[in-house]
Amino acid sequence: MLVLAGLTAVAVFGDSVYIFPEFTAPGHPASPTFTYTGSGGYLLTLDGSKMATSASLVGSISQFITQALVYAGHNGIINSGESSATSPSRINSEVGTMDDAVFVADGIPDEDLNIDYGAGASVFFSIPSQGVSALLIAEDGGLDPFRLRHCTGISGSPGSTTGVGCTDLFYGWSNTVQNTLVTGSLGLEDTGEIDQQFLFVFNSAKNGYFEIREIGDPGNNSKLEVDFVGVHTVPEPGYYALLTAGLAGVLLLRRFGARRP
């Protein structure tokens, strides 16, 4: 469930993309389930190519995160020079917890806490079978643009994985938007903590796979570093059936009780 507080009046059609420099919840560190609350951020308006072309200030937004996504494959170089760099268990541990905020200051190694992307690298994540309605990505490499795609399938082996039936959901931002964000409270440099969080709220459930791809480093500081990838899952159909049955039962009990002398 998405909760909005103190929003500037904006018209939103289709999927919504937000970027936040700060969050007031969850505490640190945190693994799902938890409620994420971003603050001091922007609603990004995307053009037809899914590039952000304008940014509007928003108030705080809360989104319940039910689980972290799991690794499904990658293409290019990730975690260069790290032990067990492409082990699925290592990658899942890197993105399964929001743990690079507050605890990690500038100059302290944080390789075990993030997926460190090489130039042009991409990582694919499996979407839970019931589908998702929101996606949260926490990034720790300065204000780095990335490409997010939704794919119906993947092919190839780890290291050379490619997407099948993919559509763009996000493709970075224009220079105008970058200037707006930098003028605000988002910076090009790696601050040592989680530098920004991207919240994607979808108008229809997504199934299959997400691909997160590195596409540039405007600060010439450090490339894309992804600390957390989590989602809000759509309830299983059985959930609604149980809910309906439960409500019907309550109504019957009330009616039966009202007829008793």
HELIX and SHEET records of a PDB file:
HELIX    1   1 PRO A   88  VAL A   95  1                                   8    
HELIX    2   2 GLU A  111  LEU A  113  5                                   3    
HELIX    3   3 ASN A  175  THR A  183  1                                   9    
HELIX    4   4 PRO A  237  ARG A  259  1                                  23    
SHEET    1   A 4 LEU A   2  ALA A   5  0                                        
SHEET    2   A 4 SER A  60  ILE A  65 -1                                        
SHEET    3   A 4 PHE A  34  SER A  39 -1                                        
SHEET    4   A 4 GLU A  22  ALA A  25 -1                                        
SHEET    1   B 7 ALA A  52  LEU A  57  0                                        
SHEET    2   B 7 TYR A  42  LEU A  46 -1                                        
SHEET    3   B 7 SER A  16  PHE A  20 -1                                        
SHEET    4   B 7 GLN A 196  LYS A 206 -1                                        
SHEET    5   B 7 VAL A 132  GLU A 139 -1                                        
SHEET    6   B 7 GLU A 225  THR A 233 -1                                        
SHEET    7   B 7 GLN A  67  ALA A  68 -1                                        
SHEET    1   C 7 ALA A  52  LEU A  57  0                                        
SHEET    2   C 7 TYR A  42  LEU A  46 -1                                        
SHEET    3   C 7 SER A  16  PHE A  20 -1                                        
SHEET    4   C 7 GLN A 196  LYS A 206 -1                                        
SHEET    5   C 7 VAL A 132  GLU A 139 -1                                        
SHEET    6   C 7 GLU A 225  THR A 233 -1                                        
SHEET    7   C 7 ILE A 115  ASP A 116 -1                                        
SHEET    1   D 5 VAL A  70  ASN A  75  0                                        
SHEET    2   D 5 SER A 122  SER A 126 -1                                        
SHEET    3   D 5 TYR A 209  GLU A 214 -1                                        
SHEET    4   D 5 PHE A 146  SER A 155 -1                                        
SHEET    5   D 5 THR A 162  TYR A 171 -1                                        
END                                                                             
